[in-house]
Amino acid sequence: MTGACLLAAENSDLKRQIELLQQQNATLQRQVRQQQSLIETLTQRVSEIERGGAKSARISKDLGEERTDRVTAGMLGGVNLGKLRISGEGAVAFFDSQSKGIFPNSEFRVDEAKLFVEAPIWDDVYFFSELNLATREYDDLDLRLGEVYVDFENVSKLWNRDRMLSVRAGRLDIPFGEEYLSRDAIDNPLVSHSLVDFWGVDEGIELFGSAGKVSYVVAVQNGGVPGGRDFDSDKSVAGRLSFDPTRWLHLSVSGMRTGNLAAAEDKDDLSELWFGNGWFRSIGSPDTTTFGANLVEGDIAVRWPRGHIKAFGGYASYDDNDPAGDNGRDIFFYSVEGVQNVTRKFYAASRFSQIMADKGYPISGHGRMGKYFFGPFFTEDIWRLSLGLGYRLSENLLIKAEYTIDRGTEVSGKRRTDENMFAIEAAMKF
């Protein structure tokens, strides 16, 4: 009996220990679940913060674009000073062109230096500014104003339509075509741009939004080059409609009119839209002429895990009211770009682009602007082949090299030669 009692007591004690262990295990499981819930909550909060930061940094400059905006990565990795966020991009390069090219003296250059400043104002309203310390288009190092605007994001939430309408007002990129979206050195797989190279910054107002797989952007802007002033009441209108049927296919169509620009008295003598390494400019009498251009372009992008093909093509019609002659011009243009990653960081890229101008037009390309843009030597046909290699050391640092072949024909039939260029560049952002 004594042995049986001891055995029963031991069994009872063992049972209590097992029950205690079960209780402790249940407690630990609850704690693990609570910790997991806390982790998920914190992860969600972090994601919301990141989405908010990305939103304020313009993850998609015009909703529905398939790329991260050139400012975003820098903004998200920039410096926070309270509510103020500062970031930047830059590039240093070496250029060597043939004797009739734009860099015949084998130049080292600060190719690009930009500072971005952004701050929330109220709710979904943000202020953004871009300061250009150096750009390829200017030989000096003067400070120039890029984009500066106030952004009213997701206005359509007022009628329960998420991201259908946002409004931006100030000094804005001209939303024609898509090459300008990847034009900055850190985003461009090559050193050069296409011959066409549509881009520009102008004062005005922009509406953009998306609905499902369709997105849009439309802007009304001053149209002429003089910053901060407009010498003609007619306005520039540009817009783009995009469609993304799948993750690997992107389509868009763009349209624009520069508006009527008054070349007389050197007022609006150039459009704000950059074209062919110059602008649209009057080719009529500088004393009396009003001029303008109408444009249309289609874009397509096909992507796969290790590369892409992008292509665009279109038509521009130039005209003016010069009573001395018929200056109307039909201009056709296109570009095809291919990029293939050889390894995770190393890639090869190429681009072919061409402009064909009926009766000729001022197109400088990689030639000298004094001769081919401001001078009387109009170009009728010009093409560019760019071949390059790149190596991304990180998301913030890119090394790339390129050789570019340029050929053209003037309206006189004379060939444009000796404009080829070699370039090597280091592009970075913070």
C-alpha positions as CSV (number, residue, x, y, z in Angstrom):
1,M,0.0,0.0,0.0
2,T,2.8,2.3,0.9
3,G,4.4,1.7,-2.5
4,A,1.1,2.3,-4.3
5,C,0.5,5.5,-2.4
6,L,4.0,6.8,-3.3
7,L,3.4,5.8,-7.0
8,A,0.0,7.6,-7.0
9,A,1.6,10.7,-5.4
10,E,4.4,10.7,-8.0
11,N,1.8,10.3,-10.8
12,S,-0.2,13.2,-9.4
13,D,2.9,15.4,-9.1
14,L,3.9,14.5,-12.6
15,K,0.4,15.3,-13.8
16,R,0.6,18.7,-12.1
17,Q,4.0,19.4,-13.7
18,I,2.6,18.5,-17.2
19,E,-0.4,20.7,-16.7
20,L,1.9,23.5,-15.5
21,L,4.1,23.0,-18.6
22,Q,1.0,23.1,-20.8
23,Q,-0.1,26.3,-19.2
24,Q,3.3,27.8,-19.7
25,N,3.3,26.7,-23.3
26,A,-0.1,28.2,-23.9
27,T,1.1,31.4,-22.3
28,L,4.2,31.4,-24.5
29,Q,2.0,30.8,-27.6
30,R,-0.2,33.7,-26.7
31,Q,2.9,35.9,-26.3
32,V,4.3,34.7,-29.6
33,R,0.9,35.5,-31.3
34,Q,0.9,38.9,-29.6
35,Q,4.4,39.6,-30.7
36,Q,3.6,38.4,-34.2
37,S,0.6,40.7,-34.2
38,L,2.7,43.6,-33.0
39,I,5.3,42.8,-35.7
40,E,2.6,42.8,-38.4
41,T,1.2,46.1,-37.0
42,L,4.6,47.7,-37.0
43,T,5.3,46.3,-40.5
44,Q,2.0,47.8,-41.7
45,R,2.8,51.1,-40.1
46,V,6.3,51.1,-41.7
47,S,4.7,50.3,-45.1
48,E,2.2,53.1,-44.6
49,I,5.1,55.5,-43.8
50,E,7.0,54.3,-46.8
51,R,4.0,54.7,-49.0
52,G,3.4,58.1,-47.6
53,G,7.0,59.1,-48.2
54,A,7.0,57.6,-51.6
55,K,3.8,59.5,-52.4
56,S,5.2,62.8,-51.2
57,A,8.3,62.1,-53.2
58,R,6.3,61.4,-56.4
59,I,6.6,57.7,-56.9
60,S,4.7,58.2,-60.1
61,K,4.9,61.7,-61.4
62,D,1.9,61.2,-63.6
63,L,-0.2,58.4,-62.2
64,G,0.0,55.2,-64.1
65,E,3.6,55.7,-65.3
66,E,5.5,52.4,-65.2
67,R,8.7,53.8,-63.8
68,T,9.7,55.3,-60.5
69,D,10.0,59.1,-60.9
70,R,13.5,60.4,-61.2
71,V,13.1,62.3,-57.8
72,T,11.7,59.4,-55.8
73,A,14.7,57.2,-55.1
74,G,16.7,60.3,-54.1
75,M,13.9,61.6,-52.0
76,L,13.4,58.4,-50.1
77,G,17.1,58.2,-49.4
78,G,17.5,62.0,-48.8
79,V,18.0,64.0,-45.7
80,N,15.1,64.9,-43.5
81,L,15.1,68.2,-41.6
82,G,11.9,68.0,-39.7
83,K,9.2,68.0,-42.4
84,L,11.7,69.2,-45.0
85,R,13.2,66.6,-47.2
86,I,16.3,67.3,-49.3
87,S,17.9,65.0,-51.9
88,G,20.0,65.2,-55.0
89,E,21.4,63.7,-58.2
90,G,24.5,64.4,-60.1
91,A,26.9,63.1,-62.8
92,V,30.5,63.7,-63.8
93,A,31.7,62.8,-67.3
94,F,34.3,62.8,-69.9
95,F,33.3,63.7,-73.5
96,D,35.3,63.5,-76.7
97,S,33.7,64.2,-80.0
98,Q,35.1,64.5,-83.5
99,S,36.1,67.9,-84.9
100,K,32.6,69.1,-85.8
101,G,30.9,67.8,-82.7
102,I,30.0,69.6,-79.5
103,F,33.0,68.4,-77.5
104,P,36.0,68.5,-79.8
105,N,38.5,69.3,-77.0
106,S,38.2,66.1,-74.9
107,E,36.4,67.7,-72.0
108,F,35.9,66.7,-68.3
109,R,32.5,68.1,-67.2
110,V,30.1,68.2,-64.3
111,D,27.3,66.9,-66.5
112,E,24.5,67.2,-64.0
113,A,23.9,68.5,-60.4
114,K,20.4,68.8,-59.0
115,L,19.0,69.5,-55.6
116,F,15.4,68.6,-54.7
117,V,13.5,70.1,-51.8
118,E,10.1,68.9,-50.7
119,A,7.8,69.5,-47.8
120,P,4.2,68.7,-46.8
121,I,1.9,71.7,-46.5
122,W,-1.4,70.4,-45.4
123,D,-3.1,67.0,-45.6
124,D,-2.4,65.7,-49.2
125,V,-0.9,69.1,-50.3
126,Y,2.9,69.2,-51.0
127,F,5.5,71.7,-52.1
128,F,8.3,70.6,-54.4
129,S,11.3,72.5,-55.9
130,E,14.2,71.5,-58.2
131,L,17.4,73.5,-58.3
132,N,19.8,72.9,-61.2
133,L,23.4,73.6,-60.3
134,A,24.7,72.2,-63.6
135,T,23.2,70.7,-66.7
136,R,24.6,69.5,-70.0
137,E,22.6,72.0,-72.0
138,Y,24.4,75.0,-70.5
139,D,28.2,75.7,-70.5
140,D,28.1,77.8,-67.3
141,L,27.5,76.8,-63.7
142,D,24.8,79.3,-62.9
143,L,22.0,78.3,-60.6
144,R,18.8,77.6,-62.6
145,L,15.2,76.9,-61.5
146,G,13.8,73.5,-62.5
147,E,10.3,72.4,-61.4
148,V,8.7,74.3,-58.6
149,Y,5.1,73.5,-57.8
150,V,2.3,72.9,-55.3
151,D,0.8,69.5,-55.6
152,F,-2.8,68.8,-54.6
153,E,-2.8,65.0,-54.5
154,N,-5.8,62.7,-54.8
155,V,-8.4,65.5,-55.1
156,S,-10.9,62.9,-56.3
157,K,-11.1,61.4,-52.9
158,L,-13.6,64.2,-52.2
159,W,-16.1,62.2,-54.3
160,N,-14.8,58.8,-53.3
161,R,-12.7,58.1,-56.4
162,D,-9.2,57.2,-55.3
163,R,-6.4,58.6,-57.5
164,M,-8.7,59.6,-60.3
165,L,-7.7,63.3,-60.2
166,S,-4.7,65.2,-58.8
167,V,-3.7,68.8,-59.5
168,R,-0.3,70.4,-59.8
169,A,0.4,74.1,-60.4
170,G,3.6,76.1,-60.8
171,R,6.6,75.4,-63.0
172,L,6.2,71.9,-64.5
173,D,7.7,69.4,-66.9
174,I,5.9,69.4,-70.2
175,P,4.1,66.1,-70.4
176,F,4.7,65.2,-74.0
177,G,6.1,61.8,-74.9
178,E,7.9,59.7,-72.3
179,E,11.7,60.0,-72.9
180,Y,11.8,63.0,-70.4
181,L,10.8,60.6,-67.7
182,S,14.1,58.8,-67.8
183,R,16.3,61.6,-69.1
184,D,18.3,62.3,-65.9
185,A,21.7,60.7,-65.8
186,I,20.9,58.1,-63.1
187,D,17.8,56.9,-65.0
188,N,19.2,57.0,-68.5
189,P,20.9,53.7,-69.5
190,L,23.0,55.6,-72.0
191,V,25.0,58.8,-71.7
192,S,23.4,60.5,-74.7
193,H,19.7,61.0,-75.4
194,S,17.8,60.3,-78.6
195,L,18.0,62.8,-81.4
196,V,14.4,63.8,-80.7
197,D,14.9,64.3,-77.0
198,F,11.6,66.1,-76.2
199,W,11.6,67.8,-72.8
200,G,11.0,71.1,-71.2
201,V,9.9,73.0,-68.1
202,D,7.2,75.6,-68.2
203,E,4.8,77.5,-66.0
204,G,1.2,76.3,-65.9
205,I,-1.3,73.9,-64.4
206,E,-1.5,70.1,-64.7
207,L,-4.2,67.5,-64.1
208,F,-3.4,63.8,-63.8
209,G,-4.9,60.6,-62.6
210,S,-5.7,57.0,-63.3
211,A,-8.6,54.6,-63.4
212,G,-7.7,50.9,-63.5
213,K,-5.2,50.3,-66.3
214,V,-5.6,53.7,-67.9
215,S,-3.9,56.9,-66.8
216,Y,-3.7,60.4,-68.1
217,V,-2.0,63.7,-67.7
218,V,-2.8,67.1,-69.4
219,A,-1.2,70.5,-68.9
220,V,-1.9,74.1,-70.0
221,Q,1.3,76.1,-69.9
222,N,2.8,79.4,-71.2
223,G,4.7,77.9,-74.1
224,G,7.6,80.4,-74.6
225,V,11.2,80.3,-73.3
226,P,11.4,83.5,-71.1
227,G,11.0,82.1,-67.6
228,G,8.4,83.7,-65.5
229,R,6.8,85.8,-68.3
230,D,4.4,85.1,-71.2
231,F,4.3,87.5,-74.2
232,D,1.4,85.9,-76.0
233,S,-2.0,85.1,-74.7
234,D,-2.2,81.8,-76.6
235,K,-1.1,78.9,-74.4
236,S,0.6,75.6,-74.9
237,V,-1.5,72.4,-74.3
238,A,0.1,69.0,-73.9
239,G,-1.3,65.6,-72.7
240,R,-0.7,61.9,-72.6
241,L,-3.0,58.9,-72.3
242,S,-1.5,55.7,-71.2
243,F,-2.7,52.1,-71.1
244,D,-1.0,49.1,-69.2
245,P,-2.8,46.0,-70.3
246,T,-0.2,43.7,-68.6
247,R,2.8,44.2,-66.3
248,W,5.2,43.8,-69.2
249,L,3.5,46.0,-71.8
250,H,3.0,49.8,-71.7
251,L,1.3,51.9,-74.4
252,S,0.7,55.7,-74.6
253,V,-0.2,58.4,-77.1
254,S,0.7,62.1,-76.6
255,G,-0.4,65.3,-78.3
256,M,0.8,68.9,-78.0
257,R,0.4,72.3,-79.5
258,T,3.1,74.9,-78.6
259,G,0.6,77.7,-79.0
260,N,1.2,80.7,-81.2
261,L,4.5,82.3,-80.1
262,A,5.5,85.8,-81.0
263,A,9.0,86.0,-82.3
264,A,8.9,89.7,-82.9
265,E,11.2,91.8,-80.6
266,D,12.8,88.7,-79.2
267,K,9.8,88.0,-77.0
268,D,8.7,84.3,-77.3
269,D,11.3,83.6,-80.0
270,L,11.7,80.0,-78.8
271,S,9.3,77.4,-77.5
272,E,9.8,75.8,-74.1
273,L,9.8,72.3,-75.8
274,W,13.3,71.1,-76.4
275,F,13.8,69.3,-79.7
276,G,16.8,67.9,-81.5
277,N,19.3,69.5,-79.0
278,G,17.6,72.9,-79.5
279,W,14.0,74.2,-79.5
280,F,11.2,74.8,-81.9
281,R,12.1,78.3,-83.2
282,S,10.8,80.6,-85.9
283,I,12.3,80.3,-89.3
284,G,10.4,83.3,-90.7
285,S,11.1,87.0,-90.4
286,P,12.1,87.8,-86.8
287,D,10.3,91.2,-86.9
288,T,6.8,90.1,-87.7
289,T,6.5,86.3,-87.4
290,T,4.2,84.4,-85.1
291,F,5.0,80.7,-85.2
292,G,4.0,77.4,-83.6
293,A,4.1,73.6,-83.9
294,N,1.6,70.8,-83.4
295,L,2.8,67.3,-82.4
296,V,1.6,63.8,-81.9
297,E,3.6,60.7,-80.6
298,G,3.0,57.1,-79.8
299,D,5.1,55.2,-77.3
300,I,5.5,51.5,-76.5
301,A,7.5,49.7,-73.9
302,V,8.0,45.9,-73.6
303,R,9.8,44.6,-70.5
304,W,11.1,41.3,-69.4
305,P,13.0,40.3,-66.2
306,R,16.4,41.3,-67.6
307,G,15.8,44.1,-70.0
308,H,13.4,46.1,-72.1
309,I,12.6,47.5,-75.5
310,K,11.2,51.0,-75.8
311,A,10.1,52.7,-79.0
312,F,8.3,55.9,-80.0
313,G,7.5,57.7,-83.2
314,G,5.5,60.6,-84.3
315,Y,4.9,63.7,-86.4
316,A,5.4,67.5,-85.9
317,S,3.9,70.2,-88.1
318,Y,5.6,73.6,-88.0
319,D,4.1,76.7,-89.4
320,D,4.3,80.5,-89.1
321,N,2.6,83.6,-90.6
322,D,5.6,85.0,-92.4
323,P,4.2,86.9,-95.4
324,A,7.5,86.6,-97.2
325,G,7.2,82.9,-97.9
326,D,5.6,79.5,-97.2
327,N,7.6,78.1,-94.2
328,G,5.4,75.2,-93.3
329,R,7.4,72.0,-92.4
330,D,6.4,68.3,-91.9
331,I,8.8,66.6,-89.5
332,F,8.8,62.9,-88.8
333,F,10.7,61.3,-86.0
334,Y,11.2,57.9,-84.2
335,S,13.5,56.1,-81.7
336,V,14.1,52.5,-80.7
337,E,16.0,51.6,-77.5
338,G,17.0,48.2,-76.2
339,V,18.6,47.2,-72.8
340,Q,19.7,43.8,-71.8
341,N,21.2,42.8,-68.4
342,V,24.2,40.5,-68.9
343,T,24.6,40.0,-65.2
344,R,22.6,41.4,-62.3
345,K,24.7,44.7,-62.4
346,F,26.2,44.7,-65.9
347,Y,24.1,45.6,-69.0
348,A,24.4,46.5,-72.6
349,A,22.3,49.2,-74.3
350,S,21.7,50.6,-77.7
351,R,19.4,53.3,-79.3
352,F,18.7,54.3,-82.9
353,S,16.8,57.5,-83.6
354,Q,16.1,59.6,-86.6
355,I,14.5,62.9,-87.6
356,M,13.3,63.6,-91.2
357,A,12.3,67.2,-91.9
358,D,10.6,68.1,-95.2
359,K,12.5,71.1,-96.7
360,G,14.8,71.2,-93.7
361,Y,14.6,72.6,-90.1
362,P,17.1,73.8,-87.5
363,I,18.3,70.6,-85.9
364,S,21.7,70.8,-84.2
365,G,22.0,67.2,-82.7
366,H,25.6,66.7,-81.6
367,G,26.7,69.3,-84.1
368,R,27.5,73.0,-83.3
369,M,24.4,75.0,-82.4
370,G,25.8,78.2,-83.9
371,K,25.8,76.5,-87.3
372,Y,22.9,74.1,-87.3
373,F,20.4,75.7,-84.9
374,F,21.0,79.5,-85.0
375,G,22.6,79.5,-88.5
376,P,21.0,79.0,-92.0
377,F,22.3,75.4,-92.4
378,F,19.0,73.5,-92.1
379,T,19.1,69.8,-91.7
380,E,16.8,67.6,-93.8
381,D,17.6,64.1,-92.5
382,I,19.7,63.1,-89.4
383,W,20.2,59.8,-87.5
384,R,22.0,58.7,-84.4
385,L,23.2,55.2,-83.3
386,S,24.3,54.9,-79.6
387,L,26.0,51.8,-78.3
388,G,26.8,51.6,-74.6
389,L,27.7,49.5,-71.5
390,G,26.8,50.1,-67.9
391,Y,27.5,48.8,-64.5
392,R,25.3,49.6,-61.5
393,L,27.5,49.4,-58.4
394,S,24.3,50.1,-56.4
395,E,20.9,51.8,-56.8
396,N,22.7,55.1,-56.1
397,L,25.8,54.8,-58.3
398,L,26.0,54.0,-62.1
399,I,29.1,53.9,-64.3
400,K,28.5,53.8,-68.1
401,A,30.3,54.3,-71.3
402,E,29.1,55.0,-74.9
403,Y,30.1,55.5,-78.5
404,T,27.6,57.5,-80.6
405,I,27.6,57.7,-84.4
406,D,25.8,60.7,-85.9
407,R,25.1,61.3,-89.6
408,G,23.0,63.8,-91.4
409,T,22.2,65.6,-94.6
410,E,21.6,69.3,-95.1
411,V,18.9,70.7,-97.5
412,S,21.8,71.5,-99.9
413,G,22.7,67.9,-100.1
414,K,25.9,68.3,-98.1
415,R,26.7,65.5,-95.6
416,R,27.0,66.1,-91.9
417,T,30.0,64.1,-90.7
418,D,32.7,64.2,-88.0
419,E,30.2,64.5,-85.1
420,N,30.7,61.1,-83.5
421,M,31.2,61.1,-79.8
422,F,32.7,58.9,-77.0
423,A,31.6,59.5,-73.4
424,I,32.1,57.9,-70.0
425,E,30.0,58.9,-67.0
426,A,29.5,58.3,-63.4
427,A,25.9,59.1,-62.2
428,M,24.8,59.2,-58.6
429,K,22.0,60.1,-56.3
430,F,21.4,60.5,-52.6
